[in-house]
Amino acid sequence: MLSKTTKYFVYKNHFCYFIIVAFILFSNHLTAQIDTIFFNSKWKTTTKDSAVYYRIKPIKIKTTKAIGHKIQYVDSLYLIKDYYVKNNVLQFEGYTKDAEGNNNAGKAKWFNEDGSLSYSRDFDKPAPGTFRVPIPPMTYINYSVANKSLLTAGLEFCLDCKHEDKLFLGIGYGITNSYNGNYYGLPDLHLSYNKDFLFLKAGSSHKNAYALGGFTFLNLIDLGFGYSFPFNKDKIPTYKGFTTSITLRLSRSQRAYQKFNVIQ
């Protein structure tokens, strides 16, 4: 038989184990309560007793991992999951730019109480029946030199300004310097793909085609080097040979420009 001293230590140890287990269970329950947000039928925060929906604390995920592409100025998104209190069935699942779940991004799904899909939407696209105002065109001014100098001005349209990589479509008109006292005009149609600090550009007029590549500073200034190919070398004006160019791009929309990141 165990002595009284031994029994005392056994009971004491059991009691300590009980206290530790109870503390862990209580801590988990308390953490679960803190990490859960309850809502009433009008999606106002409320207590658990009067809640219709609840939300587990949102998880922060890198934007590219969450929706497969970058969003300008947004490094991470929050994964939002809402549930019905009645049966713990998923009511909503999607990503938002804020922890409160008010600014959606990417694909989202809503579900009925029986778990069936009620509605889905891709927030990267305009809502059905709505019209998205396009980004206004920007003005570009380009000065390039081959066998002659050429000053061109016109409008550029940002075909893809949603991401960091930009695609510009330009339409303009240029004037060459004189041929025996005469000046000639050359229309300009081009595409420019700008990524990080580099760009590639291809364009044409009714007299020549050209290709350029080089460096860009925030899409505001492009400095390029390339070659111009004349369609007919015998007809004036001929704009041909190795080409250097500088382009100034002016826009009212900040989305046309790259974000300036200061490395600290």
C-alpha positions in Angstrom: 0.0 0.0 0.0 1.0 3.6 -0.7 2.0 5.7 2.2 0.2 8.9 3.0 3.1 11.0 1.7 3.2 9.1 -1.6 -0.6 9.5 -2.0 -0.3 13.1 -1.3 2.3 13.6 -4.1 0.2 11.4 -6.5 -2.9 13.5 -5.9 -0.9 16.7 -6.1 0.6 15.7 -9.5 -2.9 14.7 -10.8 -4.3 18.0 -9.6 -1.4 19.9 -11.4 -2.1 17.9 -14.6 -5.7 18.8 -14.4 -5.0 22.5 -13.9 -2.6 22.5 -16.9 -5.1 20.7 -19.2 -8.0 23.0 -18.1 -5.8 26.0 -18.7 -4.9 24.9 -22.2 -8.5 24.2 -23.0 -9.7 27.5 -21.6 -6.9 29.3 -23.5 -7.9 27.7 -26.8 -11.5 28.5 -26.2 -10.6 32.1 -25.4 -8.4 32.4 -28.5 -11.2 31.0 -30.6 -13.6 33.6 -29.2 -11.2 36.4 -29.9 -10.4 35.2 -33.4 -14.1 34.9 -34.3 -16.3 37.9 -35.4 -20.0 37.5 -35.1 -22.6 39.4 -37.3 -26.4 39.8 -37.2 -28.7 39.5 -40.3 -27.7 43.0 -41.5 -23.9 42.2 -41.1 -23.5 44.4 -38.1 -21.1 43.0 -35.4 -22.9 41.5 -32.5 -22.6 38.9 -29.8 -22.6 35.1 -30.3 -26.1 34.7 -28.9 -27.7 36.9 -31.5 -25.4 36.2 -34.4 -26.5 34.8 -37.8 -23.1 34.7 -39.4 -19.5 34.5 -38.1 -16.1 35.0 -39.5 -12.8 33.4 -38.6 -9.9 35.9 -38.3 -8.8 36.6 -41.9 -5.5 35.1 -43.0 -3.0 37.4 -44.9 -1.6 35.9 -48.1 0.8 37.3 -50.8 -1.2 38.8 -53.6 0.3 36.8 -56.5 -0.2 33.5 -54.5 -3.8 34.4 -53.7 -5.1 35.5 -57.1 -2.3 34.7 -59.5 -1.2 38.2 -60.4 0.1 41.4 -58.9 -2.0 44.4 -57.9 -0.4 47.8 -57.9 0.5 49.0 -54.4 -1.0 45.9 -52.8 1.5 43.4 -51.5 -0.9 41.0 -49.6 -4.6 40.2 -49.5 -6.8 38.8 -46.7 -8.6 35.5 -47.1 -12.2 36.0 -45.9 -14.4 33.1 -44.9 -17.9 33.6 -43.4 -20.1 30.9 -42.1 -23.7 30.4 -41.0 -24.0 30.1 -37.3 -27.0 27.8 -37.6 -25.1 24.9 -39.2 -21.4 26.1 -39.7 -21.8 26.0 -43.5 -19.6 28.3 -45.5 -21.5 31.4 -46.6 -18.8 33.4 -48.3 -15.2 32.9 -49.5 -13.0 35.5 -51.2 -10.0 37.9 -51.0 -10.1 41.5 -49.9 -7.5 44.3 -49.7 -8.6 45.2 -46.2 -9.0 43.0 -43.0 -12.6 44.2 -42.7 -13.6 42.6 -46.0 -14.9 45.7 -47.7 -12.6 45.9 -50.8 -12.7 42.7 -52.8 -10.1 41.4 -55.2 -10.1 38.4 -57.5 -12.8 35.7 -57.5 -15.4 35.5 -54.7 -18.2 33.0 -54.0 -21.4 33.1 -52.0 -23.3 30.0 -50.8 -26.8 29.1 -49.6 -27.4 27.5 -46.2 -27.5 24.1 -47.8 -24.0 24.6 -49.2 -25.0 25.2 -52.8 -23.4 28.0 -54.8 -25.6 31.1 -54.7 -23.5 33.7 -56.7 -19.9 34.2 -57.9 -18.0 37.1 -59.2 -14.6 38.1 -60.5 -13.7 41.5 -59.1 -10.9 41.9 -61.6 -13.7 42.5 -64.2 -16.5 45.1 -64.3 -19.7 44.0 -62.6 -22.3 42.8 -65.1 -24.3 45.8 -66.6 -21.8 48.4 -65.5 -19.5 50.6 -67.6 -15.9 51.2 -66.5 -14.6 54.6 -67.5 -11.4 54.0 -69.5 -8.1 55.7 -68.5 -7.9 59.0 -70.4 -5.2 59.0 -73.2 -1.8 60.5 -72.4 0.3 62.8 -74.4 3.7 61.7 -75.7 6.5 63.7 -77.3 9.3 61.8 -79.0 12.6 63.1 -80.4 14.6 60.6 -82.4 17.7 60.7 -84.7 18.6 58.4 -87.5 19.9 59.8 -90.8 17.6 62.7 -90.0 16.0 64.0 -86.9 12.3 63.5 -86.2 10.1 65.2 -83.7 6.8 63.4 -83.1 3.9 64.1 -80.8 0.5 62.4 -80.2 -1.6 60.4 -77.9 -1.0 57.1 -76.1 -3.6 54.7 -74.7 -2.7 52.4 -71.8 -4.1 49.0 -72.9 -3.2 47.3 -69.6 -2.6 49.6 -66.7 -4.0 47.2 -64.0 -0.6 45.6 -63.5 2.9 46.9 -63.0 3.8 45.9 -66.6 2.3 48.5 -69.0 1.3 48.2 -72.7 0.9 51.5 -74.6 -0.7 52.1 -78.0 0.4 55.3 -79.5 -0.9 57.4 -82.5 0.9 60.6 -83.5 2.5 62.7 -86.2 6.1 63.7 -86.7 8.1 66.3 -88.7 11.5 65.6 -90.1 14.2 68.2 -90.5 14.6 69.7 -94.0 15.5 68.1 -97.3 16.7 70.9 -99.4 14.6 73.4 -97.5 11.5 71.2 -97.4 10.0 69.6 -94.3 8.0 66.3 -94.4 5.5 64.7 -92.1 5.4 61.1 -90.9 2.5 59.6 -89.1 3.3 57.3 -86.2 1.6 54.2 -84.9 3.4 52.2 -82.2 3.2 49.7 -79.3 5.4 50.1 -76.3 5.8 47.4 -73.6 7.3 48.7 -70.4 8.4 46.4 -67.6 10.4 47.6 -64.5 13.2 49.8 -65.9 13.1 48.4 -69.5 10.9 48.8 -72.5 10.5 47.4 -76.0 8.8 49.5 -78.7 7.8 48.8 -82.3 6.2 51.2 -84.7 5.6 52.2 -88.3 4.6 55.0 -90.6 3.7 54.8 -94.4 7.5 55.3 -95.1 9.3 53.1 -92.5 9.1 50.6 -89.7 11.2 50.7 -86.5 12.1 48.8 -83.4 13.6 50.1 -80.2 14.6 48.9 -76.8 16.0 50.7 -73.8 15.5 52.1 -70.4 12.5 53.8 -68.8 12.2 55.9 -65.7 8.8 55.2 -64.2 7.3 55.3 -67.7 7.7 59.0 -67.6 10.9 59.1 -69.7 12.0 56.4 -72.2 15.5 56.4 -73.6 15.8 54.0 -76.6 18.2 52.6 -79.1 17.2 50.7 -82.3 16.9 50.7 -86.0 14.6 52.2 -88.7 13.8 50.3 -91.8 12.7 52.3 -94.9 10.1 50.8 -97.2 11.6 52.6 -100.2 15.1 53.9 -100.0 14.7 56.1 -103.2 11.6 58.1 -102.2 11.9 61.2 -99.9 11.6 61.3 -97.0 13.8 58.4 -96.1 14.2 57.8 -92.3 16.6 54.9 -92.0 19.5 53.5 -90.0 20.5 53.2 -86.4 18.2 55.2 -84.2 18.3 56.8 -80.8 15.2 58.3 -79.2 13.9 60.0 -76.1 10.2 60.0 -75.2 8.4 62.1 -72.6 5.0 60.7 -71.5 2.5 63.0 -69.7 -0.7 61.6 -68.1 -3.4 62.7 -65.7 -3.7 59.1 -64.4 -1.0 57.9 -61.9 -1.8 54.3 -63.0 0.1 54.9 -66.2 3.3 55.3 -64.3 5.3 52.9 -62.3 5.6 53.2 -58.5 8.8 54.7 -57.3 10.2 52.5 -54.6 12.9 54.0 -52.3 15.3 51.3 -51.0 16.2 52.0 -47.4 
